[in-house]
Amino acid sequence: MIGFVLSGRLYKRRDFLKSFTEFISLLATNLRYSGDDIFTLVNSCAENSNLDLLLFSECDRPFDELWLERVKQLSSEIPLSKSDISMLNDFGGQLGKTDTEGQLKHLELYEVSFSKQLSSALDAITKKSKLYKTMGFFCRKCNRPYDDLEVVMDVELIFKIAAVGIIVAVLTQLLIRSGREEQAMLTSLAGLIVVLTLIITQISTLFNTIKQLFGF
């Protein structure tokens, strides 16, 4: 499961950066043609970009102070990098403090910067996503939601293998002590065959996953 969780974090960061880049573009457009205050502009653009965590319910304190609180909350819910968080803090710290032309230049600069962050997020998905998903290769279907995933190597199977091992070990020792080494060897061989029969499906699943991963 951990592989799927890590992979999901990569996609969650990508989705946020994509939405935030769109948010900056919308904010620049609205700022250019609207005379609304910074709170109204940000709320409108955040709503249109599906960034509910950037919506402001209060406007009685300085914008930069409230923005830092929003970023702190955002970083606790979305797996952002340290550079993402630092850029978000700096981005909001300058909004509403200069004239329209100055703010437009500020938005243009950060739109480029966050586009680069988005590219790095996409690169991370390309490089790490398959690796992370491999960590969860015991799951039958990788494209199903986390709570629907069925673990192939489940506890029941582990107990079955352990039970076979214990029984075979006891029988082998009894046969050896009674001088029946040949029967002891056959018992061990039979136990091995039983275990292989139990896990043959899982072994097949493992090899198929490896083939898909490396394109064999």
N, C-alpha and C positions, 0 to 999 in steps of 0.2 A: 504493500500500500504506500510506503514512503516514497517510492519512485513516482507514483502518480500524483502525490501531493506536491512534490518538488516541481514536477512538470507543470502542474496546474498553476503554481506560483509564477512561473515564467509567462504563461499566457495572461494571467491576471495583470501583471505589470505592463505587458504589451497593450492590453485593452485600455488600461488607464491612460498611458502615454498617447495612444492614438486619439482618445476622446479629448485629452487636454490640449493637444495640438489643434484640434478642431475648435475647441473652446477659445483659444487665443485668436484664431482667425475670425471667429464670430465677434469677439470682443473688439477687435480692431475695426471691423465693419460698423458695428453699432456705435463705437466711440466717434467715428468719423461723421456719422449722419444723425446722431442723437445727442440731445442736451441733457440726458439723465445723469444723475449722480452715480458715483462708482459702485455703490451697493446695488442699485437697481440694474446697472449694466451687467455686473458680475452674476447676479441672481438669474437674470434673463438668459444669459449665455450658458450658465451652468445647467439650467433646466433644459435648454435645447440640446445640450451635449450629453445629457444623461449623467451629469456629475452632481448627484444629490448631496454629496458630502461637502460641496463648495457653496451650498446655499446658506445665506445669512438670514437668521430669524430676528436678529437684533442689530440695530444701527446706532446705538447710543455711545459707542466707544470708537476710538480711531480705527480706521480700516486695517492698517498694517498690524495692529495688535490682535484684532479678531482673525486676520488671515493666518497669523502664526499659530493660533489655536486650531484653526481648521486644518492646517498642514499636519500638526501633531496628531490630531484625530485620524486624519487620512492615512498617515504612515503606520498607524496601529492596525489598520484594517486592510491595507494594500501593501504587498511586499515590494516596496520601492528601495532602490539603492541609495547609498549615502549622498551620491552626487545628485540624484533626483530630488531628494529632500532639500538639499542645500539650494538648488536652483529654484525650487518652488518658494522657499522662504525669501530669496532675493527678488524673485519675480513679483510677489505680492507687496514687498516692502516699498516698491517705487510707484505702485499704481495710485493715481489720483493726486500725485504730488507736483506734477509739472503741467505745462499747458498741453493742449491736444496734440500738437506736433511732436512734442517730446515724448508723450506717452505712446504715440504711434510708432516712433522709432524704437522705443523700449519693447513694444509688443513684437515688432518685426525681428528684433534681435533674438528674443526668447523663442519665437516660433521656429527660427532656424536651429537654435540650441536644443529645443525639445524634439525636433525632427531627428537630430543626430542621436538623441537618447532613444528614440523609437527604433532607429536603425540598429543600435546596439542591442536593444531588446530582441529584435528579430534575429540578429546574429546568434544571440544566446540560445534562442529556441532551436535554431538550426543545429547548433553544436552540442547542446546539452539535453534537449528534450528526449531524443532516442535513448541516450544513456540513462536518464532518469527512469524512463518507461521500462527499460530492461531490468531495473531493480524490482519491478513488479511483474516479472514474467510468469509468476505462478498464477496470475489471474487469467481467466478464460478469454474475456473480451475486453480489450483495452479501451474501446470507444463507449463503454457504458458508464453511467454515473457512478461515483465512488461508492455510494451506499447500496448499489445493486451488484457490485463486483463479487464474484464467488471465488473464494480461494480454493485452488485445486488441491494443494498439499494441505488438507485440513487436519484437524486434531484427530479425527476418527481414523484416518489413514495412518497417522503416526503411531497411534495405539495398536493398530493391527500389526504393523511391522515390528513394534516392540514385543508384542505377544508372541509372534512367530519366533523371534530371536530368543526369547526366554525359554520357550518350549524346546526348540532345537538344541539350545545349550545344555539344558537339563538331560534330555535324551542322549545326547552325545556323550556326556560325562558318565551316565549310567552304563552305556554300551561299552565304553572304553574300560571302565573298571571291571566289567564282567568278561573282558577279553575279546570283545566283538568289534575290533577296530574297523573291519570292512563295513559292517552295518552302520557304525558311527559316521564313517565318511559318507555313505549313501544318505544318511539322515541329514547331514550338513548340506549335501548337494540338493536334497529335496527342499530344505528350508530356503536355500538361495533361489531356487526356481519359483517357489511360492512368492517370495518377496519381489522378484523381478516381474512376476505376473501382476502383482498389485500396483507396481509403479510404472509399468510399460507405457501407459497412456500419458503419464506426466512427463516421461522422458521424450516421447514423441512431440508433445506440446513444446517442450523446451527447445528441441532442435528446430522445429518449425519457426519459433520466435527468433532464434538466432539467424536462421536463413533470411527471414523478412528484414531483420535489422541490418544485416550486412549485405543484403542483395545477392545472396548465393543462388 
